[in-house]
Protein backbone atom coordinates (compact mmCIF):
# COMPACT_ATOMS: atom_id res chain seq x y z
CA UNK A 1 0.00 0.00 0.00
CA UNK A 2 1.29 3.44 -0.94
CA UNK A 3 1.85 5.70 2.07
CA UNK A 4 2.77 9.35 2.21
CA UNK A 5 5.49 10.47 4.61
CA UNK A 6 3.39 13.45 5.72
CA UNK A 7 0.88 12.97 8.49
CA UNK A 8 -0.41 13.90 11.92
CA UNK A 9 -1.97 12.00 14.80
CA UNK A 10 -3.20 12.83 18.29
CA UNK A 11 -4.06 10.55 21.19
CA UNK A 12 -5.70 11.62 24.46
CA UNK A 13 -6.09 9.61 27.67
CA UNK A 14 -8.02 11.02 30.64
CA UNK A 15 -7.81 9.60 34.18
CA UNK A 16 -9.13 10.78 37.53
CA UNK A 17 -5.86 12.60 38.21
CA UNK A 18 -4.60 13.84 34.85
CA UNK A 19 -5.13 14.17 31.09
CA UNK A 20 -2.29 13.07 28.83
CA UNK A 21 -2.06 14.18 25.17
CA UNK A 22 0.42 12.77 22.65
CA UNK A 23 0.88 14.37 19.21
CA UNK A 24 2.89 12.84 16.37
CA UNK A 25 3.85 14.79 13.23
CA UNK A 26 5.79 13.43 10.26
CA UNK A 27 7.34 15.00 7.15
CA UNK A 28 9.56 13.79 4.31
CA UNK A 29 13.00 12.38 5.04
CA UNK A 30 15.34 9.90 3.37
CA UNK A 31 15.43 7.71 6.46
CA UNK A 32 13.47 7.25 9.71
CA UNK A 33 14.36 10.02 12.15
CA UNK A 34 12.42 10.38 15.43
CA UNK A 35 12.69 13.52 17.57
CA UNK A 36 11.27 13.89 21.07
CA UNK A 37 11.80 16.16 24.07
CA UNK A 38 10.80 14.29 27.19
CA UNK A 39 11.88 14.97 30.80
CA UNK A 40 14.94 13.01 31.88
CA UNK A 41 12.92 10.88 34.27
CA UNK A 42 10.78 9.73 31.32
CA UNK A 43 13.63 8.03 29.48
CA UNK A 44 11.87 4.65 29.57
CA UNK A 45 8.69 6.13 28.12
CA UNK A 46 10.71 7.90 25.40
CA UNK A 47 12.35 4.62 24.39
CA UNK A 48 8.93 2.97 24.35
CA UNK A 49 7.63 5.69 22.01
CA UNK A 50 10.52 5.36 19.54
CA UNK A 51 10.20 1.58 19.50
CA UNK A 52 6.48 1.70 18.75
CA UNK A 53 6.91 4.27 15.97
CA UNK A 54 9.79 2.39 14.34
CA UNK A 55 7.56 -0.72 14.21
CA UNK A 56 4.81 1.18 12.37
CA UNK A 57 6.73 3.65 10.18
CA UNK A 58 9.67 3.02 7.83
CA UNK A 59 10.66 6.51 6.65
CA UNK A 60 10.11 10.15 7.56
CA UNK A 61 11.13 12.74 10.11
CA UNK A 62 8.84 12.35 13.12
CA UNK A 63 8.31 14.74 16.04
CA UNK A 64 6.62 13.57 19.25
CA UNK A 65 5.18 16.03 21.75
CA UNK A 66 3.54 15.17 25.06
CA UNK A 67 1.46 17.23 27.45
CA UNK A 68 0.21 16.28 30.92
CA UNK A 69 -2.55 18.37 32.50
CA UNK A 70 -3.49 17.65 36.09
CA UNK A 71 -7.16 17.60 37.02
CA UNK A 72 -8.12 20.58 39.18
CA UNK A 73 -9.21 18.52 42.17
CA UNK A 74 -5.90 16.65 42.26
CA UNK A 75 -3.47 19.36 41.28
CA UNK A 76 -2.44 20.31 44.82
CA UNK A 77 -2.56 18.99 48.33
CA UNK A 78 -2.77 21.47 51.23
CA UNK A 79 -1.36 20.42 54.57
CA UNK A 80 -0.89 22.13 57.93
CA UNK A 81 2.69 22.35 59.13
CA UNK A 82 1.96 21.67 62.79
CA UNK A 83 5.59 21.83 64.03
CA UNK A 84 5.93 25.40 62.72
CA UNK A 85 2.62 26.47 64.28
CA UNK A 86 3.50 24.85 67.65
CA UNK A 87 6.86 26.61 67.69
CA UNK A 88 5.14 29.91 66.86
CA UNK A 89 2.65 29.30 69.68
CA UNK A 90 5.42 28.69 72.21
CA UNK A 91 7.19 31.91 71.24
CA UNK A 92 3.95 33.89 71.50
CA UNK A 93 3.20 32.45 74.94
CA UNK A 94 6.67 33.42 76.16
CA UNK A 95 6.11 36.96 74.95
CA UNK A 96 2.75 37.13 76.72
CA UNK A 97 4.45 36.22 80.04
CA UNK A 98 6.92 39.07 79.72
CA UNK A 99 4.68 41.65 78.06
CA UNK A 100 1.14 42.71 78.88
CA UNK A 101 -0.23 41.32 75.62
CA UNK A 102 -3.57 39.62 75.45
CA UNK A 103 -4.72 38.90 71.91
CA UNK A 104 -6.64 36.09 70.27
CA UNK A 105 -5.26 34.29 67.28
CA UNK A 106 -6.76 35.26 63.94
CA UNK A 107 -6.83 33.24 60.73
CA UNK A 108 -4.92 36.04 58.99
CA UNK A 109 -2.17 35.79 61.58
CA UNK A 110 -1.89 32.03 61.16
CA UNK A 111 -1.79 32.25 57.38
CA UNK A 112 0.91 34.92 57.59
CA UNK A 113 3.26 32.50 59.38
CA UNK A 114 5.86 31.38 56.90
CA UNK A 115 5.54 27.70 55.95
CA UNK A 116 2.57 27.21 58.27
CA UNK A 117 0.52 25.95 55.31
CA UNK A 118 2.21 23.59 52.86
CA UNK A 119 1.12 23.34 49.25
CA UNK A 120 2.29 20.18 47.52
CA UNK A 121 1.83 19.53 43.83
CA UNK A 122 0.74 15.98 43.08
CA UNK A 123 3.15 13.93 40.98
CA UNK A 124 1.85 11.51 38.37
CA UNK A 125 2.74 7.91 39.28
CA UNK A 126 5.16 6.62 36.66
CA UNK A 127 3.26 3.35 36.14
CA UNK A 128 -0.02 5.18 35.55
CA UNK A 129 1.81 7.49 33.17
CA UNK A 130 3.24 4.55 31.20
CA UNK A 131 -0.19 3.00 30.71
CA UNK A 132 -1.78 6.30 29.70
CA UNK A 133 1.09 7.12 27.35
CA UNK A 134 0.89 3.70 25.69
CA UNK A 135 -2.83 4.16 25.00
CA UNK A 136 -2.39 7.73 23.73
CA UNK A 137 0.54 6.84 21.49
CA UNK A 138 -1.34 3.92 19.96
CA UNK A 139 -4.23 6.24 19.12
CA UNK A 140 -1.86 8.86 17.69
CA UNK A 141 -0.07 6.21 15.58
CA UNK A 142 -3.36 4.91 14.18
CA UNK A 143 -4.38 8.43 13.13
CA UNK A 144 -0.92 9.11 11.68
CA UNK A 145 -0.92 5.93 9.60
CA UNK A 146 -4.50 6.49 8.48
CA UNK A 147 -3.62 9.97 7.24
CA UNK A 148 -0.45 8.74 5.51
CA UNK A 149 -2.41 5.98 3.77
CA UNK A 150 -5.15 8.39 2.72
CA UNK A 151 -2.61 10.74 1.15
CA UNK A 152 -0.80 7.72 -0.30
CA UNK A 153 -3.91 6.79 -2.30
CA UNK A 154 -3.89 10.26 -3.84
CA UNK A 155 -0.18 9.98 -4.66
CA UNK A 156 -0.77 6.60 -6.33
CA UNK A 157 -3.57 8.09 -8.42
CA UNK A 158 -1.33 10.98 -9.51
CA UNK A 159 1.54 8.65 -10.43
CA UNK A 160 -0.67 6.37 -12.52
CA UNK A 161 -2.10 9.38 -14.31
CA UNK A 162 1.37 10.74 -15.05
CA UNK A 163 2.46 7.27 -16.16
CA UNK A 164 -0.31 7.21 -18.77
CA UNK A 165 0.67 10.67 -19.99
CA UNK A 166 4.31 9.65 -20.20
CA UNK A 167 3.40 6.48 -22.06
CA UNK A 168 1.58 8.57 -24.68
CA UNK A 169 4.77 10.55 -25.30
CA UNK A 170 6.81 7.36 -25.57
CA UNK A 171 4.36 6.02 -28.13
CA UNK A 172 4.82 9.20 -30.18
CA UNK A 173 8.57 8.73 -30.03
CA UNK A 174 8.20 5.14 -31.21
CA UNK A 175 5.97 6.35 -34.07
CA UNK A 176 8.27 9.11 -35.31
CA UNK A 177 11.69 7.57 -34.59
CA UNK A 178 11.99 5.79 -38.02
CA UNK A 179 11.60 9.14 -39.75
CA UNK A 180 15.01 10.21 -38.51
CA UNK A 181 16.75 7.60 -40.65
CA UNK A 182 14.69 8.46 -43.72
CA UNK A 183 15.39 12.17 -43.30
CA UNK A 184 19.10 11.47 -42.96
CA UNK A 185 19.08 9.31 -46.12
CA UNK A 186 17.26 12.00 -48.15
CA UNK A 187 19.52 14.74 -46.82
CA UNK A 188 22.65 12.72 -47.58
CA UNK A 189 21.49 11.99 -51.13
CA UNK A 190 20.70 15.65 -51.75
CA UNK A 191 24.12 16.72 -50.59
CA UNK A 192 25.81 14.18 -52.80
CA UNK A 193 23.75 15.32 -55.79
CA UNK A 194 24.87 18.88 -55.16
CA UNK A 195 28.47 17.80 -55.23
CA UNK A 196 28.53 15.11 -57.97
CA UNK A 197 25.41 15.94 -59.98
CA UNK A 198 24.55 12.24 -60.30
CA UNK A 199 21.67 10.03 -59.29
CA UNK A 200 23.82 6.92 -58.96
CA UNK A 201 24.91 5.93 -55.45
CA UNK A 202 27.22 3.08 -54.61
CA UNK A 203 27.11 0.69 -51.69
CA UNK A 204 29.17 3.02 -49.51
CA UNK A 205 26.26 5.45 -49.33
CA UNK A 206 23.90 2.68 -48.36
CA UNK A 207 26.40 1.50 -45.75
CA UNK A 208 26.58 5.02 -44.33
CA UNK A 209 22.81 5.17 -44.03
CA UNK A 210 22.75 1.75 -42.38
CA UNK A 211 25.44 2.83 -39.93
CA UNK A 212 23.48 5.95 -39.06
CA UNK A 213 20.32 3.90 -38.60
CA UNK A 214 22.13 1.66 -36.12
CA UNK A 215 23.53 4.67 -34.29
CA UNK A 216 20.13 6.30 -33.80
CA UNK A 217 18.19 3.10 -33.12
CA UNK A 218 16.24 3.49 -29.86
CA UNK A 219 14.14 0.32 -29.92
CA UNK A 220 15.96 -1.14 -26.91
CA UNK A 221 15.46 2.03 -24.87
CA UNK A 222 11.77 2.10 -25.76
CA UNK A 223 11.36 -1.55 -24.78
CA UNK A 224 13.10 -0.94 -21.46
CA UNK A 225 10.86 2.06 -20.80
CA UNK A 226 7.73 -0.01 -21.26
CA UNK A 227 9.22 -2.57 -18.89
CA UNK A 228 9.87 0.20 -16.34
CA UNK A 229 6.26 1.35 -16.62
CA UNK A 230 5.01 -2.15 -15.82
CA UNK A 231 7.45 -2.33 -12.90
CA UNK A 232 6.07 1.00 -11.68
CA UNK A 233 2.52 -0.37 -11.62
CA UNK A 234 3.65 -3.56 -9.84
CA UNK A 235 5.59 -1.57 -7.24
CA UNK A 236 2.62 0.69 -6.47
CA UNK A 237 0.64 -2.45 -5.60
CA UNK A 238 3.21 -3.78 -3.12
CA UNK A 239 2.44 -3.82 0.62
CA UNK A 240 5.80 -2.54 1.81
CA UNK A 241 7.88 0.61 1.92
CA UNK A 242 8.39 1.48 -1.77
CA UNK A 243 9.69 5.07 -1.74
CA UNK A 244 13.36 4.25 -2.37
CA UNK A 245 12.48 1.69 -5.03
CA UNK A 246 10.30 4.22 -6.86
CA UNK A 247 13.02 6.84 -6.64
CA UNK A 248 15.51 4.44 -8.26
CA UNK A 249 12.93 3.60 -10.93
CA UNK A 250 12.51 7.30 -11.74
CA UNK A 251 16.27 7.57 -12.25
CA UNK A 252 16.24 4.61 -14.65
CA UNK A 253 13.36 6.09 -16.67
CA UNK A 254 15.16 9.44 -16.88
CA UNK A 255 18.32 7.75 -18.09
CA UNK A 256 16.45 5.99 -20.91
CA UNK A 257 14.71 9.22 -21.95
CA UNK A 258 18.04 11.09 -21.98
CA UNK A 259 19.56 8.36 -24.15
CA UNK A 260 16.64 8.59 -26.57
CA UNK A 261 17.03 12.36 -26.74
CA UNK A 262 20.75 12.11 -27.54
CA UNK A 263 20.31 9.38 -30.17
CA UNK A 264 17.23 10.51 -32.06
CA UNK A 265 17.11 14.23 -32.68
CA UNK A 266 14.20 14.48 -35.07
CA UNK A 267 11.89 17.41 -34.43
CA UNK A 268 8.91 15.30 -33.38
CA UNK A 269 10.98 13.11 -31.09
CA UNK A 270 12.74 16.09 -29.51
CA UNK A 271 9.39 17.67 -28.61
CA UNK A 272 8.16 14.38 -27.13
CA UNK A 273 11.39 13.99 -25.14
CA UNK A 274 10.98 17.46 -23.61
CA UNK A 275 7.37 16.68 -22.72
CA UNK A 276 8.43 13.35 -21.24
CA UNK A 277 11.01 15.02 -19.00
CA UNK A 278 8.42 17.53 -17.81
CA UNK A 279 5.99 14.76 -16.88
CA UNK A 280 8.73 12.70 -15.26
CA UNK A 281 9.78 15.65 -13.09
CA UNK A 282 6.23 15.85 -11.76
CA UNK A 283 6.37 12.14 -11.00
CA UNK A 284 9.67 12.50 -9.14
CA UNK A 285 8.22 15.27 -6.98
CA UNK A 286 5.37 12.99 -5.95
CA UNK A 287 7.70 10.05 -5.33
CA UNK A 288 9.66 12.17 -2.83
CA UNK A 289 6.56 12.12 -0.61
CA UNK A 290 6.18 8.33 -0.56
CA UNK A 291 7.35 6.23 2.39
Buried (B, 14 or more C-beta within 10 A) or exposed (E): BBBBBBBBBBBBBEBEBBBBBBBBBBBBEEEBEBEBEBEEEBEEBBEBBBEBBEEBBBBBBBBBBBEBEBEEEBEEEEEEBEEBBEEBEEEEEEEEEEEEEEEEEEEEEEEEBEEBBEEEEBEBEEEBBBEBBBBBBBBBBEBBBEBBBEBBEEBBEBBEEBBEBBBEBBEBBBEBBBBBBEEBBEEBBEEBEEEEEEEEBEEEBEEBBEEBBEEBBBEEBBEBBEEBBEBBEEBBEEEEBBBBBBBEBBEBBBEBBBBBBEBBEBEBBBBBBEBBBEBBEBBBEBBBBBB
